[in-house]
Amino acid sequence: MSLPSYRAAIIGCGRKGSTIDSEDRWLVNYDLAPCSHASAYCAHPRTDLIAGASGSEKSADDFRQRWQVPRVYTNYMEM
């Protein structure tokens, strides 16, 4: 029996969704990586991060480049 695999998409490509792991200060409850949703999904061997949605075009594009996701959206309903 094979183990299941998962596909994940994130709504909100800002701090908690994507960038908190890059902060240089100690964070209460966030002292062990992975801390962002994206980094946690990417750290799981059977999970593929396939998309992200952000209201900001720049944030969505930064997310796409940082996590190498194939699709980003500026409207979560389209995702």
Sequence and secondary structure as in RCSB ss.txt:
>XXXX:A:sequence
MSLPSYRAAIIGCGRKGSTIDSEDRWLVNYDLAPCSHASAYCAHPRTDLIAGASGSEKSADDFRQRWQVPRVYTN
YMEM
>XXXX:A:secstr
     EEEEEE  SIIIIIGGG  S  TT  SS  SHHHHHHHSTTEEEEEEE SSHHHHHHHHHHHT SEEES 
TTT 
